[in-house]
Amino acid sequence: SLSLPTSQLSTLSEAEPVLTAYPALSSDIQLLADMFSLLFELDAVGLRLTPLSGKMCPKFHTDNVACRLVTSYSGPGTQWLPHHCVDRSKLGAGSRGLSDADSGLYPAASDINTLQTHHVALLKGENWEGNEGAGLVHRSPAVAPGQQRLLLTLDFL
């Protein structure tokens, strides 16, 4: 996780030296962070680039952020549910320990949407003014054995 002032976005590889070996990836992250910060008039962004071989957040949930940008550079993308398909009373402890599929959180597996690799999404969270109780319900997808997922998230700071 990295807190990066927008004035330093052009020197991303200096802040995160591992990206020096991947100039195209570094350039794309820099572009996304720049667009995200311009769109929301941010002075800094929280940047997290995470390699995953399992689920990061396996149950559907909402985030306590105003807005989060997500993209998967490899592996499956984030899964989400349309608002009209969610019984929010079944989130978290409301699931009573049952899996998302068994808790009644959503009517059918066909209601689950999945972002494609390299697609970029802005997930409006619970802390967006006027959006309390309506944050996008989403989760990390299952990652097949031997497969890896490279997830980028950008947050307000």
N, C-alpha and C positions, 0 to 999 in steps of 0.2 A: 504494500500500500504506500502511496506516495502523494504528498500534498504539493501541488505545483502551482506557483503564481503564474498567471497568464502571460506575464512579461518574460517568463522563462520557457514557454512552450517550444520556441525555436531551438532550444538547447536540451531537448528531451533526452537525447542519448548521453549527455553529460550527467544528467540527474539519474538516469537508469542505464549504466554502462553496458549491461548485457544486450541492450538493443543495438549497440554499435555493429554487431555481427549481422543484424537483420535490418538493413536500411529501408526496405520497402515497408516492413511492419512498423518501424519507427516513424516513417513518413505518414502512414495511414493513421496511427494513433495520434500523432501531432495534429493532423488535419481534423480528426473527430473532436479532439480536445479543444481546438481553436473554434470550431463551429459551435460546440456545446457552450463554451464560455461566451461567445458573441451572442448567441441566441438568448441566453439568460442573463447577460450583462454581469458575468462573474469576474471577480478579481483573482480567483484561484479555483482549481478543480482538484477533487480527490480522484486519483487514478489507481486502479488495481488491475494488474495483468496476472491472471492465475491459471497455471496448468493444472488440469484436473483429470484424475483417472477414475473418479467415482462421483457421486452426487455431492454438490456443495450444500444445497438446501433441498432435500428430497421431498418435503411436503409443501403443498401449496400454501402460500402466505402473501402478505402485503409487506411493503417496506416502509419504515418510519423515516422517509426522506421526502423532499418536495418532488424531485424527479431524478431518475437514474437512467443513464444511457447504458445499454448493453449490446454486445455483439460477440459472437463466437467466431474466432478465426479458424478453428478446426474443431471437428466433432459436432455433435448435435447442438441446436440452439435452444434458448430458453422456451419453456412451455408456459402458456397462459390460458386463462378462461375468460370468455366474454361475460360482462357484468350480469346479463340476464340469465346466465346459466349457473350462478353461484348462490349457494345458501351460506351466507357469511357466518351464520350461527355455528357452522361446522368447522370453522377455522380454528387452529390452535387447540386449546383445551376442549373446545366444543366438539372435537372429533371423538372424544372419550377414548383415545388411544387406538382408534381404528385407522386403517389406511384411508387415504383420500378416496379411493374407489369404493370402500365399504361404508364410509361415514355418511354418505348422502350429500357431500359437498357439491357435487355436480351430477346431473342426471345420467349422462352416458359418456363413455370414453371418446366418442366421436366429437364431444364438445371441446376437447383439448386441442388447442392450436399450438404449433411449433414454429418458431422462427427458423429460417434457413441459415446455414452457415454463411457468414459475411453480411447478413442482413442486420441493419441497425434499428434499434427500437428505443423510444423514450418511454419509460414506465413511470406514469404519474403515481406518486406515493401518497401516504396518509397525511404527510405534512404540507402538501400543496394547499394553499389557502382556499377554503371552501370545498375541499375534497375529503374531509375527515370521514372515515367509514366507507370510502369508495376507492381506495387505492387498488391498482391493478393486481389481481390475484395471479400469482405465477410461481414457478418452481424450476429447479435445475432438472434437466432430463437425465435418464439413465444413460450411462456410458458403457458400451459393450466391452467385455474383457479384451484387453490388448489395445483398446482405442484410447486416445487422449482428447481432451477438450481444452482449448485455449480461450479463456473468457476475459474480455475487457469490460470493466465497469467504470463509469465516470459519474461523480457525484458533486453536488453543491458543497462548498465548504463554508 
